[in-house]
Amino acid sequence: MSSRPRPPSAVNPLPASVTALAVVIFGIECLFSLADRGIIGGGGAGLGLRLRALEHFAFYGQAFDWMLTNHRFPPELLSQFVTYPLLHVSFVQAVMACVFILAIGKMVGEAFGNIAVLAIFFGASVGGALAYGLLLNETFPLIGAFPGVYGLIGGFTFMQWVRQKAVGESQMRAFQLIAFLLGAQLVFGALFGARNDWVADIAGFACGFGLSFLFVPGGWARLRDRLRNR
């Protein structure tokens, strides 16, 4: 008895790296939220878990300045470059980061692969932290996945940039998404006040766009063909 061919899935599965990033970030946030409510860590031991984690794993510009001044780079401080994007100050911030990772990361992962998603996300996070530490003198630490998210947006913008060139249209249209997001960020910052972590976001976007050149499967020609056939 011959088996009938299965119809193609209406929804493409998420790349494994994208799912893993979102699960880790959301899982950590759930742990913090439960601790904040005293559900875990009985006897009040769980209260303050988020603050203790941020104290040790967020990125601090002062610590970076100390490393540069003293020419010492202890692993526990260097690790902050890649641990801070996994932590968030609130449940809402973490959920927003996960939504962007799932939406933008899916498209980047389908074009470039799982390794590229992780390399772009964490590479942009490192680049964002470097810009934050070098260009600013902030006492508030850098927290959250958004420099890495902007890196993925940089990867997506690179894809659109190549697509526009392939179809003979203006490549500036590829930057519409980042222009809209930065414009919205400036408006919200003017209305409600904002920290200077937008510097890290812009640096993350630039790093993501630049790193995408390294992950084009087979060069420009193959990527153009892949984008045309999507």
C-alpha positions in Angstrom: 0.0 0.0 0.0 1.6 3.2 -1.1 1.6 6.2 1.2 0.2 9.5 0.0 2.6 12.4 -0.2 2.1 14.9 2.6 1.0 18.3 1.6 3.6 21.1 2.2 3.3 22.8 5.5 1.5 26.2 5.3 3.9 27.6 7.9 7.6 27.1 7.6 9.2 26.0 10.9 11.4 28.5 12.7 15.2 28.1 12.4 16.5 26.3 15.5 18.8 29.2 16.5 15.9 31.6 16.5 13.8 29.3 18.6 16.6 28.7 21.0 17.3 32.5 21.5 13.7 33.2 22.2 13.3 30.3 24.6 16.4 31.2 26.6 15.4 34.9 26.9 11.8 34.1 27.8 12.8 31.3 30.2 15.1 33.7 32.1 12.4 36.3 32.2 9.9 33.8 33.6 12.4 32.8 36.3 12.8 36.5 37.2 9.1 37.1 37.2 8.4 34.1 39.5 11.1 35.2 41.8 9.8 38.8 41.9 6.4 37.4 43.1 8.0 35.1 45.7 6.7 32.0 43.9 10.2 30.5 43.8 13.0 31.0 46.3 10.8 30.6 49.3 11.3 32.8 52.4 12.1 35.9 50.3 15.3 34.4 48.9 14.0 34.8 45.3 13.2 38.5 45.8 15.9 40.6 44.2 17.1 37.8 41.9 16.7 40.1 38.8 18.8 42.8 40.5 21.5 40.4 41.5 21.7 39.0 38.0 21.9 42.5 36.5 24.6 43.4 38.9 26.8 40.5 37.7 25.8 40.0 34.0 24.7 43.3 32.6 27.2 45.4 30.7 28.7 48.3 32.7 30.5 51.1 30.9 32.5 51.8 34.1 33.8 48.2 34.1 34.8 48.6 30.5 36.7 51.8 31.2 38.5 50.1 34.1 39.6 47.3 31.7 40.9 49.7 29.2 42.7 51.8 31.8 44.3 48.9 33.6 44.9 46.7 30.5 43.2 43.9 32.4 40.4 41.8 30.9 39.0 39.4 33.5 36.7 36.7 32.0 33.8 37.7 34.3 33.8 41.2 32.9 34.4 40.1 29.3 31.4 37.7 29.6 29.1 40.7 30.1 29.4 41.5 26.4 27.4 38.4 25.6 25.3 37.9 28.8 23.6 41.3 28.9 21.3 40.7 25.9 19.8 37.7 27.7 18.6 39.9 30.6 15.8 42.5 30.7 14.4 45.0 33.2 10.8 43.9 32.8 8.5 41.2 31.4 7.2 43.5 28.7 10.7 44.4 27.4 11.6 40.7 27.2 8.4 39.8 25.3 9.0 42.6 22.8 12.5 41.4 22.3 11.3 37.8 21.7 8.7 39.0 19.2 11.3 40.8 17.1 13.7 37.9 17.3 11.1 35.4 16.1 9.9 37.7 13.3 13.1 39.1 12.0 15.3 36.1 13.0 13.1 33.8 11.0 13.8 35.6 7.7 17.5 36.0 8.5 17.8 32.4 9.4 16.1 31.1 6.3 18.4 33.2 4.1 21.7 32.8 6.0 21.4 29.8 8.3 21.5 29.1 12.0 25.1 29.9 12.7 24.7 33.3 11.0 21.7 34.2 13.2 23.7 33.6 16.4 26.8 35.3 15.0 24.9 38.3 13.9 22.9 38.6 17.1 25.9 38.2 19.5 28.3 40.1 17.2 25.8 43.0 17.1 25.4 42.8 20.9 29.2 43.0 21.3 29.4 45.9 18.8 26.6 47.7 20.6 28.3 47.3 24.0 31.6 48.6 22.6 29.9 51.7 21.2 28.0 52.2 24.5 31.2 51.9 26.5 33.4 54.0 24.2 31.1 56.8 23.2 29.1 57.4 26.4 29.8 57.9 30.0 26.7 56.2 31.3 26.3 55.0 34.9 23.3 52.9 34.0 24.2 49.5 32.6 23.3 48.3 29.1 20.6 45.7 29.4 18.4 43.8 26.9 18.5 42.1 23.5 17.7 45.1 21.4 21.3 45.8 20.1 21.3 42.1 18.9 17.7 42.6 17.6 18.9 45.6 15.6 21.7 43.5 14.4 19.2 41.0 13.0 17.3 44.0 11.4 20.7 44.9 9.9 20.8 41.4 8.4 17.3 41.7 7.1 18.1 45.1 5.6 21.1 43.6 3.9 18.8 41.0 2.3 16.5 43.8 1.1 19.4 45.8 -0.1 20.6 42.9 -2.3 17.0 42.3 -3.5 16.6 45.9 -4.6 19.8 45.7 -6.6 18.7 42.4 -8.2 15.4 43.9 -9.4 17.0 47.2 -10.5 15.3 49.4 -7.8 16.7 52.0 -5.5 18.7 50.3 -2.7 17.8 53.1 -0.3 14.3 51.5 0.0 15.9 48.7 2.0 16.5 51.1 4.9 12.8 52.0 5.4 12.4 49.6 8.3 15.3 50.9 10.3 14.4 54.5 9.5 10.9 53.9 10.8 12.1 52.2 14.0 14.6 54.9 14.8 12.0 57.6 14.1 9.6 55.9 16.5 12.3 55.5 19.1 13.1 59.2 18.9 9.4 60.1 19.3 8.9 57.9 22.3 12.1 59.2 23.8 11.0 62.8 23.4 7.6 62.1 24.9 8.4 59.7 27.7 12.2 60.1 28.2 14.8 57.6 27.2 18.3 56.5 28.0 21.2 56.7 25.6 21.1 53.0 24.8 19.9 54.0 21.3 23.7 54.4 20.6 24.1 50.6 21.1 21.1 49.9 18.9 22.5 51.9 16.0 25.9 50.2 16.4 24.2 46.9 16.6 22.4 47.6 13.3 25.6 48.6 11.6 27.4 45.4 12.9 24.5 43.2 11.7 24.5 44.8 8.3 28.3 44.5 8.0 28.5 40.9 9.3 25.9 39.8 6.7 28.5 40.1 4.0 30.3 37.2 5.6 27.4 34.9 5.5 26.1 35.2 2.0 25.8 31.5 0.9 27.9 31.2 -2.2 28.3 34.9 -2.8 26.1 37.6 -4.2 24.8 35.7 -7.1 23.4 32.8 -5.1 21.7 35.2 -2.5 20.1 37.1 -5.3 18.7 33.9 -6.8 17.4 32.8 -3.4 15.7 36.1 -2.7 14.1 36.1 -6.1 12.6 32.7 -5.6 11.1 33.3 -2.2 
